[in-house]
Amino acid sequence: GREYTVCVGTTKIIDPDIANQIVGAIRAADKNVWLSAAMELESPTPARGTFIGFIIVIVLLVIALTVLVVFILKKRRAMLAKEKTKLIDPMTGIGNSDYFQDCYSHHISPATRQLYYVGYIAIDIEKIETYFGMEQSEELQRYAASVITDAMQDNDFAARIDNGVFAFAVMAPDTDRAVKTATEVINNLNAYNKNYAEDNGVLFGCGLYPLDKQHTPCETAIYNARQGYLYTVNNKQTVCVCDSTVLDRVSLKSRLQKKISSALENKEFQIYLQFVYDVGTKKFRGAEVLSRWHSRDEGVLSPSHYIEDMKTAGMVDKLDFYIFEKTCELLSIWKGTTLERIQLSCNFTRTTLSLPTFSESFEKILGKFDFSPEDLLIEITEDSLVDDSAVAYQNVLAIKKLGCKIALDDFGSGYTSFRDLCEYPVDVIKVDRDIVTRSSSARGHAVLVGIIQMAHALGIRVLCEGIETENENQRAIDAGCDYIQGFMYSRVLPLENASDFYNRHN
């Protein structure tokens, strides 16, 4: 009939949930256990009472430990499940960026590092979303995840690391095998919607970066592989191995991007000339003005090293007008000399030609110099007419109104609209080199002849560019072209060598 009080003490750091579960377990314990213990405590033998008290303490500890172990196991399973969820991309069901980094750190050992290639696969997903919507974009990425993971072997791993971007790491005995695996993957990916890819140029590409003995951080490996991918985009390739040559080019590009602005201010861009041969007179009738960057640190650089970066930086119009002004200045200097009969041509990018202020800037520069505007041929690319046709059309008309000639560059490279050819006041078309090289076949020759005859019927003169061999030269002449430009007749010459070259060959 007596009451006994059982006290359970805990430290302050105990988890409240654990404390509550222990108290609940003690209260829910079998009452017979407590009754038996209480009866034993009534024994007059102190030693036995002490023993029974010890038993009670043991019972309490066992209950508490059992509850604690069960709680910890449950919590650990929940944490593991949560951590696993953090590594999964919810859209595709494959690993995400954290998963890839985890695998990169734990699966690639020093012994196998040289056998691994890190791949970067991507597509212009924004264009997909714009034209087809989010649902189609997600479906494409789920398909891509399936194709990429199916290509992985036991020691490989892959993940979706960004929207429209996948990374993978494959073991391969050599570069050829790695490239073969990546190429098969890309071909399967681009087969998903082949018609759309071909019509709109939205294709998957892949950059591969071979790991070496040194421990390359995961972020660096992905960055290097991405440079290979960007190379495939710019050069219309499928797979690019990002070796030391590509990385050197990336390093150079980064350095040049920082120097472009100061290079314009310091007038480091110089004009070069490539002469144009007149088939009728068998003499040089004109020359195209080209730019070269005389970098103080990198040497003489061709436009392929800086034009795209200048477009990105929004400075290409400054270069265009700078070269245009130098061309006008040269024509003014040559007036009254033996070089006066040379017609010079210079290029304007579509970005510049589409500026609303183009005609105003053009006329202002032209008015600063004294020469016949007919000696100036303005070359515009075919895609200039597509970029902003309304603005471009008005600017082309302004050029013609000022007395200058218009040439349509890279004719046949894919953008030409015959309607534009009829409507725009074009004086010369420059047939793309690819059309000339393909004229070795009967069908290719018929295409070249047809282009020239059509142009002549419209009162347009024809220049075949990129002529390098005697066979190409003869095919162009036989097809009826008026002018020829290429290494067969003239290299790209520094301005100081141009007059000597012209006088020597004319």
Phi, psi and omega per residue, in radians:
G1 nan -0.024 -3.129
R2 -1.484 2.740 3.074
E3 -1.827 2.416 3.052
Y4 -2.104 2.471 3.110
T5 -1.852 2.200 3.083
V6 -1.798 2.127 -3.128
C7 -1.856 2.315 3.085
V8 -2.063 2.094 -3.140
G9 -1.849 2.537 3.097
T10 -2.318 2.779 3.049
T11 -1.452 2.925 -3.063
K12 -1.288 -0.331 -3.063
I13 -1.477 -0.052 -3.098
I14 -1.155 2.502 3.069
D15 -1.147 2.251 -3.135
P16 -0.959 -0.632 3.139
D17 -1.112 -0.699 3.137
I18 -1.161 -0.774 -3.140
A19 -1.022 -0.785 -3.139
N20 -1.112 -0.690 -3.135
Q21 -1.185 -0.630 3.121
I22 -1.144 -0.838 3.117
V23 -1.033 -0.766 3.135
G24 -1.095 -0.688 -3.135
A25 -1.170 -0.660 3.122
I26 -1.155 -0.769 -3.138
R27 -1.140 -0.519 -3.107
A28 -1.553 -0.001 -3.108
A29 -1.131 2.762 -3.108
D30 -1.031 2.201 -3.111
K31 -1.099 -0.500 3.138
N32 -1.089 -0.548 3.108
V33 -1.101 -0.795 -3.130
W34 -1.212 -0.685 3.133
L35 -1.091 -0.763 3.134
S36 -1.102 -0.731 -3.138
A37 -1.128 -0.692 -3.133
A38 -1.139 -0.687 3.137
M39 -1.144 -0.672 3.111
E40 -1.136 -0.610 -3.131
L41 -1.158 -0.382 3.125
E42 -1.316 -0.189 -3.104
S43 -1.105 2.429 -3.125
P44 -1.276 -0.178 -3.104
T45 -1.468 1.951 -3.084
P46 -1.011 -0.685 -3.087
A47 -1.103 -0.705 -3.133
R48 -1.172 -0.668 3.116
G49 -1.106 -0.656 3.109
T50 -1.146 -0.694 3.139
F51 -1.106 -0.742 -3.138
I52 -1.147 -0.658 3.083
G53 -1.071 -0.662 3.107
F54 -1.119 -0.693 3.131
I55 -1.077 -0.725 -3.141
I56 -1.072 -0.743 3.132
V57 -1.077 -0.745 3.123
I58 -1.071 -0.755 3.127
V59 -1.037 -0.773 3.129
L60 -1.073 -0.756 -3.132
L61 -1.116 -0.759 3.130
V62 -1.061 -0.777 3.127
I63 -1.072 -0.797 -3.109
A64 -1.113 -0.777 -3.136
L65 -1.124 -0.697 3.128
T66 -1.055 -0.827 3.124
V67 -1.079 -0.720 -3.114
L68 -1.109 -0.791 -3.140
V69 -1.095 -0.795 3.138
V70 -1.062 -0.746 -3.124
F71 -1.118 -0.777 -3.127
I72 -1.109 -0.743 3.139
L73 -1.093 -0.736 3.122
K74 -1.111 -0.765 -3.113
K75 -1.151 -0.671 3.139
R76 -1.153 -0.717 3.093
R77 -1.084 -0.690 3.115
A78 -1.137 -0.724 3.130
M79 -1.148 -0.721 3.117
L80 -1.102 -0.728 3.119
A81 -1.113 -0.678 3.133
K82 -1.181 -0.738 3.122
E83 -1.124 -0.678 3.116
K84 -1.115 -0.693 3.116
T85 -1.100 -0.614 3.137
K86 -1.123 -0.406 -3.094
L87 -1.629 -0.036 -3.074
I88 -1.837 2.346 3.040
D89 -1.392 2.044 -3.042
P90 -1.130 -0.483 -3.106
M91 -1.250 -0.811 -3.001
T92 -1.821 -0.337 -3.124
G93 1.472 -0.043 3.072
I94 -1.698 -3.101 -3.121
G95 -1.139 2.758 3.080
N96 -1.879 -2.876 -3.085
S97 -1.073 -0.735 3.121
D98 -1.110 -0.684 3.101
Y99 -1.062 -0.768 -3.110
F100 -1.113 -0.749 3.141
Q101 -1.141 -0.660 3.113
D102 -1.125 -0.798 3.111
C103 -1.122 -0.693 -3.134
Y104 -1.065 -0.676 -3.095
S105 -1.320 -0.617 -2.989
H106 -1.816 -0.391 -3.057
H107 -1.685 -0.448 -3.105
I108 -1.674 1.892 -3.116
S109 -1.626 2.832 3.093
P110 -0.984 -0.553 -3.098
A111 -1.258 -0.522 -3.074
T112 -1.859 -0.029 -3.014
R113 -0.974 -0.741 -3.082
Q114 -1.206 -0.188 3.125
L115 -1.619 -0.107 -3.044
Y116 -1.693 2.530 3.032
Y117 -2.185 2.238 3.098
V118 -1.662 2.243 -3.101
G119 -1.953 2.570 3.102
Y120 -2.214 1.967 -3.125
I121 -1.996 2.290 -3.120
A122 -2.641 2.928 3.088
I123 -2.566 2.760 3.104
D124 -1.286 1.420 -3.028
I125 -1.199 -0.460 3.121
E126 -1.124 -0.640 3.108
K127 -1.183 -0.685 3.086
I128 -1.059 -0.800 -3.120
E129 -1.130 -0.642 -3.115
T130 -1.164 -0.781 -3.033
Y131 -1.575 -0.478 -3.047
F132 -2.106 -0.251 3.098
G133 1.674 2.968 -3.063
M134 -1.172 -0.645 -3.099
E135 -1.073 -0.778 3.123
Q136 -1.165 -0.655 3.116
S137 -1.064 -0.795 -3.125
E138 -1.192 -0.662 3.115
E139 -1.109 -0.725 3.105
L140 -1.080 -0.726 -3.107
Q141 -1.242 -0.575 3.046
R142 -1.158 -0.690 3.073
Y143 -1.097 -0.768 -3.139
A144 -1.073 -0.729 3.128
A145 -1.071 -0.707 3.133
S146 -1.139 -0.792 -3.123
V147 -1.114 -0.771 -3.070
I148 -1.188 -0.799 -3.123
T149 -1.182 -0.565 3.103
D150 -1.126 -0.483 -3.127
A151 -1.436 -0.196 -3.108
M152 -1.381 2.445 3.074
Q153 -1.673 -2.989 -3.019
D154 -1.013 -0.684 -3.056
N155 -1.695 0.128 -3.125
D156 -1.738 2.848 3.059
F157 -2.679 2.705 -3.083
A158 -2.547 2.789 -3.127
A159 -2.754 2.765 2.975
R160 -1.669 1.965 -2.990
I161 -1.791 -0.153 3.100
D162 -2.906 3.042 -3.137
N163 -1.153 1.996 -3.118
G164 1.376 0.186 -3.074
V165 -2.223 2.311 3.105
F166 -2.219 2.575 3.051
A167 -2.187 2.579 3.084
F168 -2.566 2.791 3.053
A169 -2.298 2.162 -3.108
V170 -2.167 2.544 3.005
M171 -1.582 2.328 3.130
A172 -2.583 2.503 -3.124
P173 -1.206 -0.411 3.131
D174 -2.746 3.021 -3.087
T175 -1.143 -0.666 -3.127
D176 -1.024 -0.716 -3.138
R177 -1.187 -0.692 3.117
A178 -1.119 -0.741 3.120
V179 -1.122 -0.687 3.134
K180 -1.085 -0.775 3.122
T181 -1.078 -0.811 -3.125
A182 -1.126 -0.695 -3.131
T183 -1.113 -0.743 3.110
E184 -1.079 -0.703 3.116
V185 -1.101 -0.842 -3.112
I186 -1.101 -0.724 3.124
N187 -1.077 -0.711 3.102
N188 -1.171 -0.663 3.127
L189 -1.155 -0.766 -3.097
N190 -1.296 -0.191 3.071
A191 -1.425 -0.141 -3.099
Y192 -1.047 -0.809 3.107
N193 -2.471 1.266 -2.985
K194 -1.049 -0.757 -3.101
N195 -1.075 -0.768 3.140
Y196 -1.128 -0.735 -3.114
A197 -1.072 -0.763 -3.092
E198 -1.214 -0.686 -3.086
D199 -1.281 -0.599 -3.013
N200 -1.983 -0.040 3.094
G201 1.202 0.412 3.107
V202 -1.680 1.741 -3.050
L203 -2.241 2.656 2.977
F204 -1.331 2.553 3.035
G205 -2.388 2.859 -3.071
C206 -2.443 2.330 2.978
G207 -1.914 2.392 -3.139
L208 -2.053 2.305 3.090
Y209 -2.107 2.032 3.135
P210 -1.376 2.212 3.078
L211 -1.305 2.700 3.116
D212 -2.170 -2.890 -3.075
K213 -1.126 -0.601 -3.121
Q214 -1.225 2.624 3.126
H215 -1.415 1.774 3.101
T216 -1.522 2.167 3.105
P217 -1.000 2.645 -3.097
C218 -1.008 -0.780 -3.125
E219 -1.052 -0.682 3.129
T220 -1.180 -0.734 3.129
A221 -1.070 -0.752 3.118
I222 -1.148 -0.740 3.119
Y223 -1.043 -0.783 -3.138
N224 -1.140 -0.718 3.096
A225 -1.107 -0.615 3.122
R226 -1.122 -0.596 3.099
Q227 -1.098 -0.623 3.048
G228 -1.134 -0.711 3.096
Y229 -1.084 -0.788 3.134
L230 -1.068 -0.586 3.090
Y231 -1.143 -0.674 3.117
T232 -1.139 -0.646 3.139
V233 -1.139 -0.802 -3.078
N234 -1.269 -0.415 -3.073
N235 -2.017 0.209 3.073
K236 0.936 0.823 3.075
Q237 -1.904 3.048 -3.134
T238 -1.707 -0.866 -3.105
V239 -2.354 2.422 3.082
C240 -2.311 2.241 3.039
V241 -1.476 2.081 -3.090
C242 -1.471 1.443 3.129
D243 -1.587 -2.915 -3.088
S244 -1.108 -0.563 3.137
T245 -1.124 -0.803 3.127
V246 -1.144 -0.740 -3.134
L247 -1.143 -0.618 3.071
D248 -1.120 -0.667 3.127
R249 -1.163 -0.678 3.104
V250 -1.128 -0.725 3.127
S251 -1.107 -0.743 3.108
L252 -1.091 -0.761 -3.135
K253 -1.053 -0.729 3.137
S254 -1.103 -0.718 3.133
R255 -1.166 -0.706 -3.095
L256 -1.194 -0.620 -3.139
Q257 -1.017 -0.585 -3.122
K258 -1.353 -0.288 -3.021
K259 -1.863 -0.138 -3.029
I260 -1.035 -0.827 -3.078
S261 -1.052 -0.833 -3.138
S262 -1.190 -0.519 3.127
A263 -1.128 -0.685 3.086
L264 -1.133 -0.745 -3.131
E265 -1.142 -0.638 -3.107
N266 -1.536 0.070 3.121
K267 0.950 0.842 3.121
E268 -1.440 -0.125 3.121
F269 -1.556 2.217 -3.098
Q270 -2.026 2.717 3.119
I271 -1.693 2.479 3.086
Y272 -2.153 2.828 -3.123
L273 -2.217 2.465 2.936
Q274 -2.179 2.057 -3.014
F275 -1.312 2.656 -3.115
V276 -1.974 2.269 -3.080
Y277 -1.604 2.286 3.098
D278 -1.596 1.980 -3.089
V279 -1.116 -0.627 -3.095
G280 -1.196 -0.845 -3.093
T281 -1.575 -0.203 -3.086
K282 1.015 0.644 3.087
K283 -2.404 2.909 3.073
F284 -1.383 2.111 -3.069
R285 -1.752 -0.503 -3.080
G286 -2.690 -3.032 3.119
A287 -2.712 2.526 3.062
E288 -1.619 2.340 3.121
V289 -1.573 2.168 -3.121
L290 -2.143 2.753 -3.125
S291 -1.842 2.627 3.005
R292 -2.424 2.432 3.135
W293 -1.642 1.988 3.074
H294 -1.556 1.418 -3.107
S295 -1.326 2.376 -3.124
R296 -1.183 -0.448 -3.093
D297 -1.813 -0.586 -3.008
E298 -1.819 -0.153 -3.112
G299 1.577 -2.775 -3.121
V300 -1.483 2.175 -3.068
L301 -2.092 2.446 3.102
S302 -1.451 2.881 -3.099
P303 -1.000 -0.462 -3.133
S304 -1.063 -0.340 -3.123
H305 -1.518 -0.272 -3.011
Y306 -2.432 -0.305 -3.057
I307 -1.063 -0.859 -3.094
E308 -1.101 -0.670 3.117
D309 -1.171 -0.613 3.110
M310 -1.202 -0.609 3.066
K311 -1.110 -0.782 -3.141
T312 -1.087 -0.683 -3.106
A313 -1.411 -0.078 3.138
G314 1.278 0.496 -3.102
M315 -2.052 0.052 -3.056
V316 -1.164 -0.506 3.103
D317 -1.156 -0.569 3.093
K318 -1.139 -0.707 3.102
L319 -1.180 -0.756 -3.138
D320 -0.990 -0.858 -3.110
F321 -1.246 -0.517 3.080
Y322 -1.131 -0.823 3.130
I323 -1.175 -0.639 3.091
F324 -1.069 -0.765 3.134
E325 -1.134 -0.696 3.101
K326 -1.122 -0.612 3.112
T327 -1.164 -0.800 3.101
C328 -1.072 -0.715 3.136
E329 -1.094 -0.710 -3.141
L330 -1.154 -0.740 3.096
L331 -1.080 -0.638 3.103
S332 -1.179 -0.699 3.123
I333 -1.152 -0.665 -3.085
W334 -1.327 -0.242 -3.101
K335 -1.040 2.253 -3.134
G336 1.512 0.041 3.111
T337 -1.929 3.138 3.118
T338 -1.169 -0.272 -3.118
L339 -1.599 0.030 -3.066
E340 -1.088 -0.486 -3.074
R341 -1.369 -0.119 -3.115
I342 -1.373 2.260 3.047
Q343 -1.622 2.188 -3.140
L344 -1.769 2.491 3.081
S345 -2.150 2.509 3.067
C346 -2.397 2.748 -3.020
N347 -1.728 2.566 2.935
F348 -2.175 2.212 3.109
T349 -1.219 2.816 -3.125
R350 -1.109 -0.546 3.111
T351 -1.043 -0.798 -3.104
T352 -1.246 -0.757 -3.098
L353 -1.117 -0.392 -3.111
S354 -1.580 0.033 3.126
L355 -1.258 2.362 3.090
P356 -1.086 -0.454 -3.108
T357 -1.628 0.152 -3.047
F358 -1.014 -0.954 -3.028
S359 -1.071 -0.638 3.127
E360 -1.123 -0.811 3.132
S361 -1.163 -0.682 -3.136
F362 -1.074 -0.869 -3.095
E363 -1.140 -0.637 -3.130
K364 -1.105 -0.764 3.132
I365 -1.218 -0.750 -3.118
L366 -1.043 -0.643 -3.087
G367 -1.263 -0.188 -3.120
K368 -1.404 -0.227 -3.004
F369 -2.213 2.717 -3.080
D370 -1.896 1.804 3.055
F371 -2.881 2.914 3.135
S372 -1.363 2.134 -3.138
P373 -1.019 -0.407 3.127
E374 -1.146 -0.318 3.118
D375 -1.473 0.061 -3.132
L376 -1.990 2.106 3.139
L377 -1.937 2.089 -3.128
I378 -1.694 2.067 -3.131
E379 -1.624 2.257 3.065
I380 -2.143 2.482 3.135
T381 -1.401 2.744 -3.107
E382 -1.038 -0.666 -3.099
D383 -1.271 -0.198 3.045
S384 -1.066 -0.570 -3.100
L385 -1.349 -0.225 -3.117
V386 -1.710 -0.558 -2.998
D387 -1.019 -0.949 3.066
D388 -2.587 1.447 -2.946
S389 -1.025 -0.639 -3.099
A390 -1.144 -0.856 3.141
V391 -1.184 -0.782 -3.124
A392 -1.050 -0.732 -3.128
Y393 -1.063 -0.801 3.131
Q394 -1.119 -0.663 3.133
N395 -1.209 -0.648 3.077
V396 -1.124 -0.732 3.103
L397 -1.081 -0.646 3.128
A398 -1.136 -0.675 3.105
I399 -1.088 -0.804 -3.136
K400 -1.116 -0.678 -3.110
K401 -1.099 -0.522 3.129
L402 -1.430 -0.025 3.050
G403 1.694 0.032 -3.136
C404 -1.473 2.815 3.110
K405 -1.648 2.730 -3.139
I406 -2.080 2.282 3.041
A407 -2.091 2.401 3.092
L408 -1.724 1.955 -3.019
D409 -1.483 2.740 3.046
D410 0.960 0.670 -3.123
F411 -1.096 2.278 3.131
G412 1.693 0.049 -3.113
S413 -1.505 -0.031 2.967
G414 2.263 -0.195 -3.049
Y415 -1.815 -0.229 -2.963
T416 -1.085 2.326 2.978
S417 -1.919 2.230 -3.120
F418 -1.131 -0.457 3.052
R419 -1.111 -0.783 3.109
D420 -1.080 -0.674 -3.135
L421 -1.110 -0.585 3.110
C422 -1.319 -0.655 -3.019
E423 -1.501 -0.618 -3.086
Y424 -1.369 2.461 -3.106
P425 -1.389 1.173 -3.079
V426 -1.481 2.358 3.105
D427 -1.722 -0.571 -3.092
V428 -2.442 2.430 2.940
I429 -1.977 2.407 3.113
K430 -1.819 1.894 -3.077
V431 -1.267 2.241 -3.108
D432 -1.049 2.515 -3.099
R433 -0.978 -0.616 -3.104
D434 -1.043 -0.632 3.098
I435 -1.134 -0.684 -3.132
V436 -1.186 -0.788 -3.113
T437 -1.119 -0.552 3.128
R438 -1.390 -0.126 -3.109
S439 -1.323 0.043 3.089
S440 -1.218 -0.402 3.072
S441 -1.576 2.850 -3.117
A442 -1.087 -0.758 -3.137
R443 -1.190 -0.718 3.120
G444 -1.105 -0.695 3.114
H445 -1.133 -0.684 3.127
A446 -1.119 -0.647 3.106
V447 -1.126 -0.810 -3.136
L448 -1.076 -0.793 3.127
V449 -1.090 -0.735 -3.134
G450 -1.096 -0.705 3.120
I451 -1.090 -0.799 -3.095
I452 -1.154 -0.749 3.139
Q453 -1.138 -0.700 3.108
M454 -1.092 -0.781 3.136
A455 -1.077 -0.786 3.141
H456 -1.091 -0.632 3.115
A457 -1.137 -0.444 3.104
L458 -1.614 0.062 -3.122
G459 1.333 0.436 -3.106
I460 -1.883 2.340 3.081
R461 -1.442 2.718 -3.036
V462 -2.157 2.293 3.048
L463 -2.061 2.240 3.053
C464 -1.686 2.151 -3.067
E465 -1.894 2.807 3.106
G466 1.355 0.400 -3.127
I467 -1.313 2.143 -3.076
E468 -2.159 -0.392 -3.089
T469 -2.139 2.867 3.136
E470 -1.146 -0.646 3.116
N471 -1.092 -0.776 3.100
E472 -1.109 -0.711 -3.140
N473 -1.070 -0.794 -3.102
Q474 -1.190 -0.660 3.123
R475 -1.130 -0.698 3.125
A476 -1.130 -0.742 3.129
I477 -1.154 -0.787 3.140
D478 -1.072 -0.555 -3.131
A479 -1.307 -0.272 3.054
G480 1.785 0.356 -3.121
C481 -1.228 2.786 -3.088
D482 -1.671 -0.632 -3.094
Y483 -2.324 2.710 3.108
I484 -2.320 2.385 3.101
Q485 -2.321 2.362 3.129
G486 2.778 3.039 -3.093
F487 -1.120 -0.323 3.096
M488 -1.020 -0.569 -3.081
Y489 -1.965 -0.634 -3.058
S490 -2.716 2.322 2.973
R491 -1.385 2.995 3.036
V492 -1.383 2.039 -2.960
L493 -1.922 2.476 2.973
P494 -1.080 2.649 -3.062
L495 -1.001 -0.654 -3.089
E496 -1.177 -0.317 3.126
N497 -1.725 -0.162 -2.996
A498 -1.162 -0.812 -3.080
S499 -1.128 -0.712 3.103
D500 -1.085 -0.740 3.134
F501 -1.087 -0.796 -3.111
Y502 -1.114 -0.815 -3.121
N503 -1.161 -0.563 -3.123
R504 -1.275 -0.578 -3.061
H505 -1.800 -0.052 3.096
N506 -1.950 nan nan
